[in-house]
Amino acid sequence: MIFSEILIRWYSNNKRALPWRQTKAPYYIWLSEIILQQTQIKQGLPYYTSFTEKFPSVFDLAKADEEEVLKLWQGLGYYSRARNLHATAKYIAEELKGKFPNNYKGLLKLKGIGDYTASAIASICFDEAAAVVDGNVYRVLSRYFGIDTPINSSKGAKEFKALAQELIDKKNPADFNQAIMEFGAMQCKPQNPDCNICPYNKGCIAFNKKTINNLPVKIKSAKAKKKYFNFLVFISEEGKTVLEKREGKGIWQNLYQFPLIETNKNIDDHTLMKQIKEHDLIKGMPFELSLYNKDVVVHKLSHQHLYTKFWVVNVNKLLVEGIPTNQIHNYAVPILIGNFIEAFNF
């Protein structure tokens, strides 16, 4: 039995019942694939449900305000995905009359869609034999074929894509692609896979050479930068606080945060006190300062670690309009800020 036949047979017996597997509509497949990038299914599923309920069509998503989309996305991270999702929805609704391109090359031209997502949509919705390659696929192929080319190298990307393309079932690309991803997620797991029940164990090079734990190979990425964030949580006597919208490129673009003082190291209240006195939101006004979190909160992003302190600044009144604290939940904020808001219990 050939590789694809074994795989699809395993999939038919073991696949999970997931809502996007009940449809071939490009909008729903696209939505699920964008949400599940860098995200496990158990985390992404509630977001998929929320988005499809709130925006049942690409036209509904296109008509939404970006802030509404970002708010619904809150907690998933990688917020550029949400901004690209919204931009692409508007393009499809307005320029393509609501119709997605029906092939890999056309899909690849859309904002926020790369090789993997274009392959997934093209195969599942339009039966195009375009092989997907994600973390699960890298793991399955590297182990079965004993490939030690680093998966995050340009050579590795080309090698694994070509191999997946060679293996794909040309008559049933949709099931093949979903099967190999499901197989990697459920059977060929990153840690402690049960190789004894694996249908591929006789031919699997990594299993037979006992190199399962060594594959796939990945080049170590550069050390994450450390940043030191001091958020100022203003509380006025009339029950208002201040949120600022992050403008420009960079992390958390167009999301809201408390006023921020960034420093080059951890600082204490005496050092911060000197800086706050000159802050535009204080300007010599009396205030009380207290540190909310006694332990520094370390928020880890892919390329930087944010060492974070939340400082509560009590003032008689704000020098800006501010927002009522009971409305703070209406704003789209990064998960780091969202967790504080929940804990602080405004």
C-alpha positions as CSV (number, residue, x, y, z in Angstrom):
1,M,0.0,0.0,0.0
2,I,1.4,3.4,-1.0
3,F,2.1,6.3,1.4
4,S,-1.1,8.3,0.5
5,E,-3.4,5.3,0.8
6,I,-2.2,4.4,4.3
7,L,-2.5,8.0,5.3
8,I,-6.1,8.6,4.0
9,R,-7.3,5.2,5.5
10,W,-5.8,6.3,8.9
11,Y,-7.6,9.7,8.5
12,S,-11.0,8.2,7.8
13,N,-10.8,6.2,11.0
14,N,-9.2,8.8,13.3
15,K,-10.1,12.3,12.2
16,R,-11.6,14.7,14.6
17,A,-15.1,16.2,14.0
18,L,-14.3,19.9,13.4
19,P,-16.8,22.5,12.0
20,W,-14.6,23.6,9.1
21,R,-14.5,19.9,7.9
22,Q,-18.2,20.1,7.3
23,T,-17.8,22.5,4.4
24,K,-15.8,23.3,1.3
25,A,-16.9,27.0,1.3
26,P,-13.7,29.0,0.7
27,Y,-14.7,31.7,3.3
28,Y,-14.9,29.2,6.1
29,I,-11.8,27.3,5.1
30,W,-9.8,30.5,4.8
31,L,-11.1,31.8,8.2
32,S,-10.1,28.5,9.9
33,E,-6.7,28.4,8.3
34,I,-5.8,32.0,9.3
35,I,-7.0,31.5,12.9
36,L,-5.1,28.2,13.2
37,Q,-1.8,29.7,12.1
38,Q,0.6,29.5,15.1
39,T,-2.4,28.3,17.1
40,Q,-3.5,24.9,18.4
41,I,-7.0,23.7,17.5
42,K,-8.3,23.7,21.1
43,Q,-7.4,27.4,21.4
44,G,-8.5,28.4,17.9
45,L,-11.9,26.6,17.9
46,P,-13.7,29.2,20.1
47,Y,-12.4,32.0,17.9
48,Y,-13.6,30.3,14.8
49,T,-17.0,29.9,16.3
50,S,-17.1,33.6,17.4
51,F,-16.0,34.8,14.0
52,T,-18.5,32.7,12.0
53,E,-21.4,33.7,14.3
54,K,-20.5,37.4,14.2
55,F,-19.5,37.5,10.5
56,P,-21.3,34.7,8.7
57,S,-20.1,35.9,5.3
58,V,-17.1,37.6,3.8
59,F,-19.3,40.6,3.2
60,D,-20.2,40.8,6.9
61,L,-16.5,40.7,7.8
62,A,-15.6,43.3,5.2
63,K,-18.2,45.7,6.6
64,A,-16.9,45.5,10.2
65,D,-14.6,48.1,11.8
66,E,-11.0,47.0,12.2
67,E,-11.3,47.6,16.0
68,E,-14.3,45.2,16.1
69,V,-12.2,42.6,14.4
70,L,-9.2,43.2,16.6
71,K,-11.4,43.0,19.7
72,L,-12.8,39.6,18.6
73,W,-9.3,38.4,17.9
74,Q,-8.0,39.5,21.3
75,G,-5.9,36.8,23.0
76,L,-4.8,35.0,19.8
77,G,-1.7,37.0,19.3
78,Y,0.1,37.7,16.0
79,Y,-2.4,40.6,15.4
80,S,-1.1,41.3,11.9
81,R,-3.2,38.1,11.0
82,A,-6.4,39.9,12.0
83,R,-5.5,43.1,10.2
84,N,-4.7,41.1,7.0
85,L,-7.8,39.0,7.4
86,H,-9.9,42.2,7.5
87,A,-8.1,43.8,4.5
88,T,-8.5,40.6,2.4
89,A,-12.2,40.4,3.3
90,K,-12.7,43.9,2.1
91,Y,-10.8,43.2,-1.1
92,I,-12.7,40.0,-1.9
93,A,-16.1,41.7,-1.1
94,E,-15.4,44.9,-3.0
95,E,-13.1,43.9,-5.8
96,L,-13.9,40.3,-6.4
97,K,-17.7,40.5,-5.7
98,G,-17.3,38.0,-2.8
99,K,-15.7,35.3,-4.8
100,F,-12.3,33.8,-3.8
101,P,-9.7,33.0,-6.5
102,N,-10.2,29.3,-7.4
103,N,-6.6,28.3,-7.7
104,Y,-3.3,28.3,-5.8
105,K,-1.6,31.1,-7.8
106,G,-4.6,33.4,-7.5
107,L,-5.0,32.8,-3.7
108,L,-1.3,33.4,-3.2
109,K,-1.8,37.0,-4.3
110,L,-4.2,37.8,-1.4
111,K,-2.8,39.7,1.6
112,G,-1.9,37.4,4.5
113,I,-2.0,34.2,2.4
114,G,1.3,32.4,1.9
115,D,2.2,29.0,0.4
116,Y,0.6,26.9,3.2
117,T,-2.8,28.7,3.3
118,A,-3.0,28.9,-0.5
119,S,-2.3,25.2,-0.8
120,A,-4.9,24.4,1.9
121,I,-7.7,26.4,0.4
122,A,-6.9,25.3,-3.2
123,S,-6.9,21.6,-2.3
124,I,-9.9,21.6,0.1
125,C,-12.2,23.9,-1.8
126,F,-11.1,23.4,-5.4
127,D,-9.4,19.9,-5.5
128,E,-6.1,21.3,-6.7
129,A,-3.2,19.1,-6.0
130,A,-1.2,21.7,-4.0
131,A,0.6,20.1,-1.1
132,V,0.5,21.8,2.4
133,V,3.6,22.0,4.5
134,D,3.3,23.1,8.1
135,G,4.9,22.0,11.4
136,N,3.0,18.7,11.5
137,V,4.0,17.9,7.9
138,Y,7.6,18.7,8.5
139,R,7.6,16.3,11.5
140,V,5.9,13.4,9.7
141,L,8.1,13.6,6.6
142,S,11.4,14.2,8.3
143,R,10.9,11.2,10.6
144,Y,9.5,8.8,8.0
145,F,12.1,9.6,5.4
146,G,15.0,10.3,7.9
147,I,15.6,13.9,6.6
148,D,17.8,16.1,8.7
149,T,17.8,19.2,6.5
150,P,16.8,22.1,8.8
151,I,13.1,22.9,8.3
152,N,13.6,26.6,8.8
153,S,16.2,26.9,6.1
154,S,15.5,27.8,2.4
155,K,16.9,24.5,1.3
156,G,14.6,22.6,3.8
157,A,11.5,24.5,2.8
158,K,12.1,23.6,-0.9
159,E,13.0,20.0,-0.1
160,F,10.0,19.3,2.0
161,K,7.6,21.1,-0.3
162,A,8.8,19.0,-3.3
163,L,8.5,15.8,-1.3
164,A,5.0,16.6,-0.1
165,Q,4.0,17.5,-3.7
166,E,5.4,14.2,-4.9
167,L,3.4,12.2,-2.3
168,I,0.1,14.0,-2.5
169,D,-2.9,12.0,-3.8
170,K,-3.7,13.8,-7.1
171,K,-7.2,12.4,-7.1
172,N,-8.0,13.3,-3.5
173,P,-5.7,16.2,-2.5
174,A,-8.2,17.6,0.1
175,D,-8.2,14.5,2.3
176,F,-4.5,13.9,1.8
177,N,-3.6,17.4,3.0
178,Q,-6.0,17.3,6.0
179,A,-4.8,13.8,6.8
180,I,-1.1,14.5,6.9
181,M,-1.7,17.5,9.2
182,E,-4.0,15.5,11.4
183,F,-1.6,12.6,11.5
184,G,1.2,14.9,12.7
185,A,-1.1,16.4,15.4
186,M,-2.5,13.2,16.7
187,Q,-0.1,10.3,15.9
188,C,3.3,11.6,15.0
189,K,3.4,14.1,18.0
190,P,6.4,16.2,18.9
191,Q,6.9,14.5,22.2
192,N,6.6,10.8,23.0
193,P,4.6,9.6,20.0
194,D,3.2,6.0,20.3
195,C,5.2,4.5,17.4
196,N,4.1,1.0,18.2
197,I,0.6,1.6,16.9
198,C,1.8,3.8,14.0
199,P,0.8,2.3,10.5
200,Y,4.2,3.6,9.2
201,N,6.5,2.1,11.8
202,K,7.9,-0.6,9.6
203,G,9.1,1.8,7.0
204,C,9.9,4.8,9.3
205,I,13.6,5.5,9.2
206,A,13.5,7.6,12.4
207,F,11.7,4.8,14.3
208,N,14.0,2.1,13.1
209,K,17.1,4.2,13.8
210,K,15.8,5.5,17.1
211,T,16.2,9.1,16.0
212,I,12.5,10.2,16.6
213,N,13.5,12.7,19.2
214,N,16.1,14.3,16.9
215,L,13.8,15.1,14.1
216,P,12.8,17.5,12.6
217,V,16.0,19.6,12.7
218,K,15.6,23.3,13.3
219,I,18.3,26.0,13.3
220,K,18.3,27.9,16.6
221,S,16.8,31.3,16.2
222,A,18.5,34.5,17.5
223,K,18.2,35.2,21.2
224,A,15.1,37.2,22.0
225,K,15.6,40.8,22.9
226,K,14.7,42.0,26.4
227,K,12.5,45.0,26.7
228,Y,11.3,46.7,29.9
229,F,7.7,48.0,29.9
230,N,6.2,50.2,32.6
231,F,2.5,50.8,32.1
232,L,0.8,53.7,33.9
233,V,-2.7,52.8,35.0
234,F,-4.3,56.1,35.8
235,I,-7.3,56.1,38.1
236,S,-9.1,59.4,38.7
237,E,-11.5,60.2,41.5
238,E,-14.4,60.2,38.9
239,G,-13.5,56.7,37.9
240,K,-11.8,57.3,34.6
241,T,-8.5,55.9,33.2
242,V,-6.4,56.4,30.1
243,L,-5.9,54.1,27.1
244,E,-3.7,55.0,24.1
245,K,-3.9,53.5,20.6
246,R,-0.6,52.1,19.4
247,E,0.1,53.8,16.0
248,G,2.6,52.8,13.3
249,K,4.2,49.5,12.6
250,G,5.4,47.1,15.3
251,I,3.8,44.8,17.8
252,W,0.2,45.5,18.7
253,Q,-0.5,47.9,15.9
254,N,-3.9,49.7,16.3
255,L,-4.5,48.0,19.7
256,Y,-4.9,49.9,22.9
257,Q,-2.6,50.0,25.9
258,F,-2.1,52.1,29.1
259,P,0.4,54.9,28.7
260,L,3.9,53.3,28.5
261,I,7.3,54.2,29.7
262,E,9.9,52.0,28.2
263,T,13.3,51.7,30.0
264,N,16.5,49.9,29.3
265,K,16.4,47.9,32.6
266,N,14.1,47.2,35.5
267,I,13.4,50.3,37.6
268,D,12.1,51.0,41.1
269,D,9.4,53.4,42.1
270,H,11.9,56.2,43.0
271,T,13.3,56.1,39.4
272,L,9.9,56.0,37.9
273,M,8.6,58.8,40.1
274,K,11.2,61.2,38.6
275,Q,10.1,60.3,35.1
276,I,6.4,60.5,35.8
277,K,6.6,64.0,37.2
278,E,7.6,65.3,33.8
279,H,5.0,63.2,32.0
280,D,2.4,65.0,29.8
281,L,-0.4,63.3,31.8
282,I,0.9,64.7,35.1
283,K,2.6,68.1,34.5
284,G,3.2,68.8,38.2
285,M,-0.2,67.6,39.3
286,P,-0.2,65.7,42.7
287,F,-0.5,61.9,42.4
288,E,0.0,58.6,44.3
289,L,2.1,55.8,42.7
290,S,2.0,52.1,43.6
291,L,3.2,49.0,41.9
292,Y,0.4,46.6,41.2
293,N,2.4,43.4,40.4
294,K,5.2,42.7,43.0
295,D,6.8,40.2,40.6
296,V,7.7,41.3,37.1
297,V,5.4,39.9,34.4
298,V,7.5,38.3,31.6
299,H,5.5,38.2,28.3
300,K,7.3,36.2,25.7
301,L,6.8,37.0,22.0
302,S,8.6,35.2,19.2
303,H,11.4,37.8,18.9
304,Q,11.3,39.6,22.2
305,H,10.6,39.2,25.9
306,L,8.7,42.0,27.6
307,Y,9.5,42.5,31.3
308,T,6.5,44.3,32.5
309,K,5.3,46.3,35.5
310,F,1.9,47.8,36.0
311,W,2.0,51.0,38.0
312,V,-1.3,52.4,39.5
313,V,-1.3,56.2,39.3
314,N,-4.1,57.7,41.5
315,V,-5.0,61.3,40.6
316,N,-7.7,63.8,41.4
317,K,-8.6,64.3,37.8
318,L,-7.2,63.5,34.3
319,L,-5.6,66.1,32.1
320,V,-7.1,64.3,29.1
321,E,-10.7,63.1,28.4
322,G,-10.1,59.5,29.5
323,I,-12.6,56.7,29.5
324,P,-14.8,55.4,32.3
325,T,-13.2,52.3,33.8
326,N,-16.4,50.3,33.4
327,Q,-16.0,50.7,29.6
328,I,-12.4,49.5,29.4
329,H,-13.6,46.0,28.3
330,N,-14.9,47.5,25.0
331,Y,-11.4,48.2,23.7
332,A,-9.2,45.8,21.8
333,V,-6.0,45.3,23.8
334,P,-3.0,42.8,23.7
335,I,-3.4,39.7,25.9
336,L,-0.8,41.1,28.3
337,I,-3.0,44.2,29.0
338,G,-6.2,42.0,28.9
339,N,-4.9,39.7,31.6
340,F,-4.1,42.7,33.8
341,I,-7.6,44.2,33.3
342,E,-9.2,40.9,34.3
343,A,-7.0,40.6,37.4
344,F,-7.4,44.3,38.4
345,N,-11.2,43.9,38.2
346,F,-12.1,47.4,37.0
